[in-house]
């Protein structure tokens, strides 16, 4: 089964905390979809004979595109590959883009899963993050989406400047009240080149420290699990059967093709396991989408082992101890590291498989690094 990702790089503006590749405005939106169809046609051989299990429109803000443009591209893909009967077609959307008939039009175009960039239901937090929607608009969009789409996910951010426990508790309560089947919880990250990072470094803004952020995260674990959401990945919680198929396939190292500027792909070819990435340039993409690739790497045994460790520890399916022993050149040191982690309460064992505990998910990348000499 193959997954597809489309990076639609247009946003109204760049939020202070965002370091994704994007361009402000929608001036070249239709040109972008012309280029997207050209790129798709140039890579048609990768789709031949394949069954698509999930398609994810990310960005940027994909909900700024017209549903007809999305639908046209989906028809092109359907002419090149087979769609699984239960295929997931997910769209990242902002609440302010779903007014009027927009949500229904996206649904009619084929979208069956909506990922809403709510971020918060607090007016103060939304203002701090530079978001354009109000708490009322966020809740209305979420509730309307739940009635319309097969599955709805809400994005929440914790650790925002000025945030306290009461505000975060309110966000979690509103998320549960929306009845969305999926919630993603992200701890605010200060990316080096962002406006927020510069403001914090200059002392103009204070964000909650790591201890406070960890507390917010653990509170989310407790609240959401008690409400019936399964914690299946570091940042993701879902009601039974409502996980993100595209994301879970990526974490399980299943093949996917990325389209658009800055999009990544992972494929298994005659060369071996291959990772590629398109250049992060809209202008170059529009002029030559069939030559968008700017990075290519054939993974060796070492790279495959490292990826398996890092990605497996992000999800709740665990990691085989035997796999770790075989792939680790310093097994004794690895076992000592595991003993230390178990003493700290970060990991547990069951039937020869290593699992992270709730606190352990806070240190998933650190734990993975300790297991790779």
TORPAZA-962153 format. One record per residue (C-alpha): residue number from 1; x, z, y; residue in three letters. Coordinates in nm, 2 decimals. Layout:
BEGIN
(NUM (X Z Y) "ALA");
...
//
This chain:
BEGIN
(1 (0.00 0.00 0.00) "UNK");
(2 (0.13 -0.10 0.34) "UNK");
(3 (0.06 0.06 0.68) "UNK");
(4 (0.08 -0.11 1.03) "UNK");
(5 (0.16 0.04 1.37) "UNK");
(6 (0.11 -0.13 1.70) "UNK");
(7 (0.28 0.01 2.01) "UNK");
(8 (0.06 -0.07 2.32) "UNK");
(9 (0.29 0.05 2.60) "UNK");
(10 (0.05 0.06 2.89) "UNK");
(11 (-0.04 0.39 3.07) "UNK");
(12 (-0.20 0.46 3.41) "UNK");
(13 (0.11 0.66 3.50) "UNK");
(14 (0.39 0.86 3.33) "UNK");
(15 (0.30 1.22 3.27) "UNK");
(16 (0.57 1.47 3.37) "UNK");
(17 (0.65 1.57 3.01) "UNK");
(18 (0.65 1.22 2.85) "UNK");
(19 (0.95 1.03 2.74) "UNK");
(20 (0.78 0.76 2.52) "UNK");
(21 (0.84 0.40 2.61) "UNK");
(22 (0.57 0.28 2.85) "UNK");
(23 (0.49 0.08 3.16) "UNK");
(24 (0.25 0.18 3.43) "UNK");
(25 (-0.07 -0.03 3.48) "UNK");
(26 (-0.23 -0.30 3.28) "UNK");
(27 (-0.12 -0.61 3.46) "UNK");
(28 (0.03 -0.77 3.15) "UNK");
(29 (-0.21 -0.65 2.89) "UNK");
(30 (-0.35 -0.99 2.79) "UNK");
(31 (0.00 -1.14 2.79) "UNK");
(32 (0.10 -0.85 2.56) "UNK");
(33 (-0.17 -0.94 2.31) "UNK");
(34 (-0.06 -1.30 2.32) "UNK");
(35 (0.29 -1.19 2.24) "UNK");
(36 (0.16 -0.95 1.97) "UNK");
(37 (-0.02 -1.23 1.79) "UNK");
(38 (0.30 -1.44 1.81) "UNK");
(39 (0.51 -1.16 1.66) "UNK");
(40 (0.26 -1.10 1.39) "UNK");
(41 (0.26 -1.47 1.30) "UNK");
(42 (0.64 -1.48 1.29) "UNK");
(43 (0.64 -1.19 1.04) "UNK");
(44 (0.35 -1.33 0.83) "UNK");
(45 (0.56 -1.33 0.52) "UNK");
(46 (0.58 -0.95 0.52) "UNK");
(47 (0.20 -0.94 0.50) "UNK");
(48 (0.15 -1.20 0.23) "UNK");
(49 (0.00 -1.05 -0.08) "UNK");
(50 (-0.01 -0.70 0.07) "UNK");
(51 (-0.30 -0.45 0.09) "UNK");
(52 (-0.32 -0.27 0.42) "UNK");
(53 (-0.42 0.10 0.38) "UNK");
(54 (-0.39 0.21 0.74) "UNK");
(55 (-0.35 0.07 1.09) "UNK");
(56 (-0.25 0.29 1.39) "UNK");
(57 (-0.27 0.18 1.75) "UNK");
(58 (-0.04 0.40 1.95) "UNK");
(59 (0.14 0.40 2.28) "UNK");
(60 (0.12 0.43 2.57) "UNK");
(61 (-0.26 0.45 2.60) "UNK");
(62 (-0.41 0.20 2.36) "UNK");
(63 (-0.76 0.29 2.48) "UNK");
(64 (-0.68 0.10 2.80) "UNK");
(65 (-0.69 -0.22 2.61) "UNK");
(66 (-1.02 -0.40 2.57) "UNK");
(67 (-1.19 -0.36 2.22) "UNK");
(68 (-1.21 -0.74 2.20) "UNK");
(69 (-0.83 -0.78 2.22) "UNK");
(70 (-0.79 -0.52 1.94) "UNK");
(71 (-1.06 -0.69 1.73) "UNK");
(72 (-0.89 -1.03 1.77) "UNK");
(73 (-0.56 -0.90 1.64) "UNK");
(74 (-0.73 -0.73 1.35) "UNK");
(75 (-0.89 -1.06 1.26) "UNK");
(76 (-0.55 -1.22 1.26) "UNK");
(77 (-0.41 -0.95 1.02) "UNK");
(78 (-0.71 -0.99 0.80) "UNK");
(79 (-0.63 -1.36 0.76) "UNK");
(80 (-0.28 -1.27 0.64) "UNK");
(81 (-0.33 -0.97 0.41) "UNK");
(82 (-0.60 -0.78 0.23) "UNK");
(83 (-0.77 -0.47 0.37) "UNK");
(84 (-0.83 -0.17 0.15) "UNK");
(85 (-1.20 -0.09 0.12) "UNK");
(86 (-1.14 0.25 0.27) "UNK");
(87 (-0.87 0.14 0.52) "UNK");
(88 (-0.81 0.37 0.82) "UNK");
(89 (-0.80 0.20 1.16) "UNK");
(90 (-0.69 0.47 1.41) "UNK");
(91 (-0.68 0.45 1.79) "UNK");
(92 (-0.51 0.69 2.03) "UNK");
(93 (-0.74 0.74 2.33) "UNK");
(94 (-0.77 0.94 2.65) "UNK");
(95 (-1.12 1.09 2.72) "UNK");
(96 (-1.15 0.91 3.06) "UNK");
(97 (-1.13 0.57 2.88) "UNK");
(98 (-1.44 0.64 2.66) "UNK");
(99 (-1.71 0.65 2.92) "UNK");
(100 (-2.02 0.44 2.89) "UNK");
(101 (-2.02 0.21 2.59) "UNK");
(102 (-1.64 0.20 2.54) "UNK");
(103 (-1.63 0.42 2.24) "UNK");
(104 (-1.90 0.22 2.07) "UNK");
(105 (-1.72 -0.10 2.15) "UNK");
(106 (-1.40 0.02 1.99) "UNK");
(107 (-1.61 0.13 1.68) "UNK");
(108 (-1.77 -0.22 1.66) "UNK");
(109 (-1.42 -0.37 1.68) "UNK");
(110 (-1.32 -0.19 1.36) "UNK");
(111 (-1.18 0.14 1.47) "UNK");
(112 (-1.30 0.42 1.24) "UNK");
(113 (-1.06 0.71 1.34) "UNK");
(114 (-1.01 0.83 1.70) "UNK");
(115 (-0.71 1.04 1.81) "UNK");
(116 (-0.81 1.20 2.14) "UNK");
(117 (-0.53 1.30 2.38) "UNK");
(118 (-0.72 1.60 2.50) "UNK");
(119 (-0.41 1.82 2.54) "UNK");
(120 (-0.61 2.11 2.67) "UNK");
(121 (-0.96 2.23 2.78) "UNK");
(122 (-0.82 2.44 3.06) "UNK");
(123 (-0.84 2.29 3.41) "UNK");
(124 (-0.52 2.46 3.51) "UNK");
(125 (-0.33 2.32 3.21) "UNK");
(126 (-0.46 1.97 3.26) "UNK");
(127 (-0.36 1.98 3.63) "UNK");
(128 (-0.01 2.11 3.53) "UNK");
(129 (0.03 1.83 3.28) "UNK");
(130 (-0.10 1.57 3.52) "UNK");
(131 (-0.39 1.46 3.30) "UNK");
(132 (-0.67 1.26 3.45) "UNK");
(133 (-0.97 1.41 3.26) "UNK");
(134 (-1.16 1.73 3.31) "UNK");
(135 (-1.24 1.99 3.04) "UNK");
(136 (-1.61 1.88 3.05) "UNK");
(137 (-1.50 1.51 2.99) "UNK");
(138 (-1.27 1.62 2.71) "UNK");
(139 (-1.55 1.80 2.53) "UNK");
(140 (-1.81 1.53 2.59) "UNK");
(141 (-1.57 1.26 2.45) "UNK");
(142 (-1.48 1.47 2.15) "UNK");
(143 (-1.84 1.55 2.06) "UNK");
(144 (-1.95 1.19 2.11) "UNK");
(145 (-1.66 1.06 1.90) "UNK");
(146 (-1.75 1.30 1.61) "UNK");
(147 (-2.10 1.15 1.60) "UNK");
(148 (-1.96 0.80 1.60) "UNK");
(149 (-1.64 0.78 1.40) "UNK");
(150 (-1.55 0.86 1.04) "UNK");
(151 (-1.28 1.10 1.16) "UNK");
(152 (-1.17 1.24 1.49) "UNK");
(153 (-0.84 1.42 1.58) "UNK");
(154 (-0.76 1.62 1.89) "UNK");
(155 (-0.42 1.66 2.04) "UNK");
(156 (-0.34 2.00 2.19) "UNK");
(157 (-0.02 2.11 2.37) "UNK");
(158 (0.10 2.47 2.40) "UNK");
(159 (0.38 2.62 2.61) "UNK");
(160 (0.27 2.45 2.93) "UNK");
(161 (0.39 2.60 3.26) "UNK");
(162 (0.18 2.91 3.35) "UNK");
(163 (0.01 2.92 3.01) "UNK");
(164 (-0.09 3.26 2.86) "UNK");
(165 (-0.25 3.38 2.54) "UNK");
(166 (-0.60 3.38 2.68) "UNK");
(167 (-0.57 3.01 2.79) "UNK");
(168 (-0.43 2.91 2.45) "UNK");
(169 (-0.70 3.10 2.26) "UNK");
(170 (-0.96 2.92 2.47) "UNK");
(171 (-0.81 2.58 2.38) "UNK");
(172 (-0.83 2.67 2.01) "UNK");
(173 (-1.19 2.79 2.04) "UNK");
(174 (-1.30 2.47 2.22) "UNK");
(175 (-1.12 2.26 1.96) "UNK");
(176 (-1.32 2.43 1.69) "UNK");
(177 (-1.64 2.40 1.88) "UNK");
(178 (-1.60 2.02 1.91) "UNK");
(179 (-1.62 2.00 1.53) "UNK");
(180 (-1.33 1.74 1.53) "UNK");
(181 (-1.21 1.71 1.17) "UNK");
(182 (-0.84 1.71 1.27) "UNK");
(183 (-0.63 1.90 1.52) "UNK");
(184 (-0.26 1.83 1.61) "UNK");
(185 (-0.08 2.11 1.78) "UNK");
(186 (0.24 2.03 1.97) "UNK");
(187 (0.48 2.28 2.13) "UNK");
(188 (0.58 2.14 2.47) "UNK");
(189 (0.93 1.99 2.45) "UNK");
(190 (1.15 1.95 2.75) "UNK");
(191 (1.29 1.60 2.70) "UNK");
(192 (1.61 1.54 2.91) "UNK");
(193 (1.50 1.25 3.12) "UNK");
(194 (1.15 1.37 3.21) "UNK");
(195 (1.03 1.50 3.55) "UNK");
(196 (0.93 1.83 3.39) "UNK");
(197 (1.27 1.89 3.25) "UNK");
(198 (1.43 1.83 3.59) "UNK");
(199 (1.18 2.07 3.75) "UNK");
(200 (1.25 2.34 3.50) "UNK");
(201 (1.63 2.30 3.53) "UNK");
(202 (1.60 2.33 3.91) "UNK");
(203 (1.40 2.64 3.88) "UNK");
(204 (1.09 2.49 4.04) "UNK");
(205 (0.88 2.55 3.73) "UNK");
(206 (0.88 2.81 3.45) "UNK");
(207 (0.77 2.73 3.10) "UNK");
(208 (0.70 2.99 2.82) "UNK");
(209 (1.02 3.07 2.63) "UNK");
(210 (1.08 2.99 2.26) "UNK");
(211 (0.94 3.32 2.15) "UNK");
(212 (0.62 3.27 2.34) "UNK");
(213 (0.58 2.92 2.21) "UNK");
(214 (0.64 3.04 1.85) "UNK");
(215 (0.36 3.30 1.91) "UNK");
(216 (0.12 3.02 2.03) "UNK");
(217 (0.21 2.82 1.72) "UNK");
(218 (0.15 3.10 1.48) "UNK");
(219 (-0.18 3.18 1.65) "UNK");
(220 (-0.29 2.82 1.60) "UNK");
(221 (-0.20 2.85 1.23) "UNK");
(222 (-0.41 3.16 1.19) "UNK");
(223 (-0.71 3.04 1.39) "UNK");
(224 (-0.73 2.69 1.24) "UNK");
(225 (-0.67 2.79 0.88) "UNK");
(226 (-0.94 3.05 0.91) "UNK");
(227 (-1.17 2.78 1.04) "UNK");
(228 (-1.11 2.57 0.73) "UNK");
(229 (-0.84 2.33 0.85) "UNK");
(230 (-0.56 2.27 0.60) "UNK");
(231 (-0.21 2.28 0.74) "UNK");
(232 (-0.06 1.97 0.58) "UNK");
(233 (0.23 1.89 0.83) "UNK");
(234 (0.43 2.09 1.08) "UNK");
(235 (0.20 2.00 1.37) "UNK");
(236 (-0.12 1.88 1.19) "UNK");
(237 (-0.43 2.04 1.06) "UNK");
(238 (-0.72 1.87 0.88) "UNK");
(239 (-1.05 1.93 0.71) "UNK");
(240 (-1.04 1.82 0.35) "UNK");
(241 (-0.99 1.44 0.32) "UNK");
(242 (-0.94 1.40 0.70) "UNK");
(243 (-0.56 1.38 0.73) "UNK");
(244 (-0.40 1.09 0.92) "UNK");
(245 (-0.33 0.83 0.65) "UNK");
(246 (-0.08 0.64 0.86) "UNK");
(247 (0.12 0.95 0.95) "UNK");
(248 (0.11 1.10 0.60) "UNK");
(249 (0.23 0.76 0.46) "UNK");
(250 (0.52 0.76 0.70) "UNK");
(251 (0.62 1.12 0.61) "UNK");
(252 (0.61 1.02 0.25) "UNK");
(253 (0.84 0.73 0.32) "UNK");
(254 (0.59 0.46 0.23) "UNK");
(255 (0.64 0.12 0.39) "UNK");
(256 (0.51 0.03 0.73) "UNK");
(257 (0.55 -0.24 0.98) "UNK");
(258 (0.57 -0.17 1.35) "UNK");
(259 (0.47 -0.43 1.62) "UNK");
(260 (0.53 -0.42 1.99) "UNK");
(261 (0.82 -0.30 2.21) "UNK");
(262 (1.00 0.00 2.07) "UNK");
(263 (0.80 0.00 1.75) "UNK");
(264 (0.98 0.10 1.43) "UNK");
(265 (0.94 -0.03 1.07) "UNK");
(266 (1.04 0.09 0.73) "UNK");
(267 (1.04 -0.16 0.44) "UNK");
(268 (1.17 -0.20 0.09) "UNK");
(269 (1.32 -0.54 0.05) "UNK");
(270 (1.57 -0.73 -0.17) "UNK");
(271 (1.84 -0.59 0.06) "UNK");
(272 (1.72 -0.23 -0.02) "UNK");
(273 (1.54 0.02 0.20) "UNK");
(274 (1.54 -0.11 0.55) "UNK");
(275 (1.47 0.05 0.89) "UNK");
(276 (1.43 -0.16 1.20) "UNK");
(277 (1.32 -0.11 1.56) "UNK");
(278 (1.21 -0.35 1.83) "UNK");
(279 (1.37 -0.34 2.17) "UNK");
(280 (1.21 -0.11 2.43) "UNK");
(281 (1.15 -0.38 2.68) "UNK");
(282 (0.81 -0.53 2.76) "UNK");
(283 (0.96 -0.82 2.96) "UNK");
(284 (1.19 -0.93 2.67) "UNK");
(285 (0.90 -0.88 2.42) "UNK");
(286 (0.67 -1.11 2.63) "UNK");
(287 (0.94 -1.38 2.65) "UNK");
(288 (1.04 -1.37 2.28) "UNK");
(289 (0.83 -1.15 2.06) "UNK");
(290 (0.95 -1.33 1.74) "UNK");
(291 (1.30 -1.20 1.83) "UNK");
(292 (1.20 -0.85 1.93) "UNK");
(293 (1.41 -0.66 1.68) "UNK");
(294 (1.70 -0.47 1.84) "UNK");
(295 (1.81 -0.24 1.55) "UNK");
(296 (1.84 -0.29 1.18) "UNK");
(297 (1.99 -0.06 0.92) "UNK");
(298 (2.00 -0.08 0.54) "UNK");
(299 (1.98 0.27 0.41) "UNK");
(300 (2.25 0.39 0.16) "UNK");
(301 (2.21 0.66 -0.10) "UNK");
(302 (2.32 0.93 0.15) "UNK");
(303 (2.07 0.82 0.42) "UNK");
(304 (1.79 0.81 0.17) "UNK");
(305 (1.86 1.16 0.05) "UNK");
(306 (1.88 1.30 0.41) "UNK");
(307 (1.55 1.13 0.50) "UNK");
(308 (1.38 1.26 0.19) "UNK");
(309 (1.49 1.62 0.28) "UNK");
(310 (1.39 1.60 0.64) "UNK");
(311 (1.05 1.43 0.59) "UNK");
(312 (0.95 1.62 0.28) "UNK");
(313 (1.00 1.96 0.45) "UNK");
(314 (0.76 1.85 0.73) "UNK");
(315 (0.46 1.83 0.49) "UNK");
(316 (0.30 2.08 0.25) "UNK");
(317 (0.38 1.89 -0.07) "UNK");
(318 (0.72 2.06 -0.10) "UNK");
(319 (1.06 1.95 -0.21) "UNK");
(320 (1.20 1.95 -0.57) "UNK");
(321 (1.49 2.19 -0.62) "UNK");
(322 (1.63 1.95 -0.88) "UNK");
(323 (1.63 1.67 -0.63) "UNK");
(324 (1.82 1.89 -0.38) "UNK");
(325 (2.08 1.98 -0.65) "UNK");
(326 (2.15 1.62 -0.75) "UNK");
(327 (2.18 1.49 -0.39) "UNK");
(328 (2.38 1.78 -0.25) "UNK");
(329 (2.76 1.76 -0.28) "UNK");
(330 (2.79 2.13 -0.22) "UNK");
(331 (2.53 2.28 -0.45) "UNK");
(332 (2.67 2.64 -0.45) "UNK");
(333 (2.66 2.65 -0.07) "UNK");
(334 (2.32 2.50 -0.07) "UNK");
(335 (2.19 2.78 -0.30) "UNK");
(336 (2.34 3.05 -0.08) "UNK");
(337 (2.16 2.89 0.22) "UNK");
(338 (1.83 2.90 0.03) "UNK");
(339 (1.88 3.26 -0.06) "UNK");
(340 (1.93 3.35 0.31) "UNK");
(341 (1.62 3.15 0.41) "UNK");
(342 (1.41 3.32 0.14) "UNK");
(343 (1.53 3.66 0.27) "UNK");
(344 (1.41 3.56 0.62) "UNK");
(345 (1.07 3.46 0.48) "UNK");
(346 (1.11 3.09 0.57) "UNK");
(347 (1.07 2.95 0.22) "UNK");
(348 (0.91 3.02 -0.12) "UNK");
(349 (0.94 2.87 -0.47) "UNK");
(350 (0.68 2.76 -0.71) "UNK");
(351 (0.73 2.56 -1.04) "UNK");
(352 (1.07 2.43 -0.93) "UNK");
(353 (0.95 2.32 -0.59) "UNK");
(354 (1.06 2.46 -0.25) "UNK");
(355 (0.78 2.51 0.01) "UNK");
(356 (0.81 2.63 0.37) "UNK");
(357 (0.61 2.94 0.46) "UNK");
(358 (0.40 2.95 0.78) "UNK");
(359 (0.70 3.09 0.98) "UNK");
(360 (0.93 2.85 0.81) "UNK");
(361 (0.75 2.55 0.96) "UNK");
(362 (0.89 2.67 1.30) "UNK");
(363 (1.24 2.60 1.16) "UNK");
(364 (1.17 2.29 0.95) "UNK");
(365 (1.45 2.08 1.11) "UNK");
(366 (1.70 2.37 1.10) "UNK");
(367 (1.62 2.43 0.73) "UNK");
(368 (1.67 2.06 0.65) "UNK");
(369 (2.00 2.05 0.83) "UNK");
(370 (2.12 2.35 0.63) "UNK");
(371 (2.04 2.17 0.31) "UNK");
(372 (2.25 1.86 0.40) "UNK");
(373 (2.62 1.94 0.40) "UNK");
//
